[in-house]
Amino acid sequence: MFTTLEKDEHARRRRLIADRYANTNVLRPQSLGGIAQNATNFVRRCFESVGGSLDIYPGLHAYAFDCITHHLFDPYDTKSLQDVKDEEVMREVTFDDSLQNRLLKHYHPTIHRLLGNALRTLFNAKPRETPLADAFVLDKTTSPSLSPSPSPFTLLHRLRQSLDKSEKADYDDSGSAQGTFIPDSLDIAAECLDHMAAGIDTTGDALCFLMWELSQPRSRHVQRKLQQELLAAKSNGVTDNKLAQLPYLEAVIMEGLRCWPAIPMSLPRVVPWDEKGGKEIDGWWVPSGTVVSCQAYSVHRLGIDSKGEWFPEEAEGFRPERWLGGEAEEWKKRFFAFATGGRGCIGKHLALAEMRLLLKEVYSRFSTFPDDSMTQEDMDMSDQLISSRPRGQRCLLRFVPLEDLAGKHHGSPTPGRQQMAAEEPESTVWRVNSTCKGIANSYVETLDNESLGAA
Ligand code: HEM
């Protein structure tokens, strides 16, 4: 689907599988339950790290990997948050550095051929090789029978259904029966492999940038407000399938995706060939065959008021409140993290469900702080031509359980607290917990907030 250029063929493929990514399917108990289980597995890692730090960069990629394989293959999903063999498959896909090399090969094959050896030697440029991921997907997709069958909410179930139908259907040379795309087993494998890759770095990086920002002293008030909302929702019995109704959680996610869209760069589209020989786009005549593109990074930084006046400074800074007030409608019009239209992100609802559940599980239990070893440079957006990722490919955070912050002691050293104290808003006071004998490094946070204190 990703690489299908022709519009109708793309639409046929997309129609076949669209229902598996519909919000109603994502919110089914079995589908959401798998995401919730993975979020719990991530939180287990957070608990294990208390007193030290946790590198959430690979952890969140493992979370996203387990979630997407659940949605594609359940019960044949991965457990990379617990199983190092599965984690190896995730790392193979995520830590791939071959994109520049592949683009050069695609756009300038002659230069690539001439410079091939030099590129390999000088820049360690490699072809993309993912043997573990290939084997994992082929194993699930090409076996003639799977017992038990893939769960009904999965993509594999949908694709195998259409394969079964195709054996009975009377279809033409294009593989199309009654306007429906009929995949063969290699098509199924390729489609699933693409979706698997599409679902890891995107959600993983989006969560990583967002949790980094929430952990900054300048965003402590945001983290606290999020915790209050989540804890209130917990005591009001808000269930996982209703998390989208929490306005502040939604605002935090939207603002995270606005500031750090996982695919910030140009999304190319070709002006179709038709009898008019082109299209008018926003008052400009653009001939057929022209490649036009739009990028979330730039669009998200256009601060425009309701009269169309441009205020670039308005777009600066992480400010979830912009999604809650009267200006929200203006910002929504320009939200492009998932692109829009027929080629927009099909996994949007799945990604949002993963983000909501992960943030809920983490911030209803912990406060997070940056580890002292981290620098802002580690977390600069590194341009990967289409996507981006944290430059350092690491993001070490400290997790402090909320009950510890509310006054109970915990006996773990927490370096970095002086720096945090210096930059804390006035409402929060950090002090050494002198009641905790022998544990010089433990601390408590005095809270002025009732709901957080009660929790
Ligand atoms: C925060 C997470 C995500 C972001 C920001 C994101 C963003 C995007 C964007 C911008 C596109 C359009 C690409 C283009 O126009 O060329 C896209 C397409 C796509 N995304 Fe996502 N994505 C996310 C998560 C996911 C997940 C979890 C899946 C799971 C399957 C997924 C699957 C896809 C697929 C299959 C397409 C191609 C759609 C088509 O060609 O019709 N994405 N995504």
Boltz pocket constraint, residues with backbone or C-beta under 6 A from the ligand:
constraints:
  - pocket:
      binder: B
      contacts: [[A, 1], [A, 2], [A, 3], [A, 14], [A, 68], [A, 194], [A, 195], [A, 196], [A, 198], [A, 199], [A, 200], [A, 202], [A, 203], [A, 206], [A, 261], [A, 262], [A, 263], [A, 267], [A, 268], [A, 336], [A, 337], [A, 338], [A, 339], [A, 342], [A, 343], [A, 344], [A, 345], [A, 346], [A, 347], [A, 348], [A, 350], [A, 351]]
      max_distance: 6.0
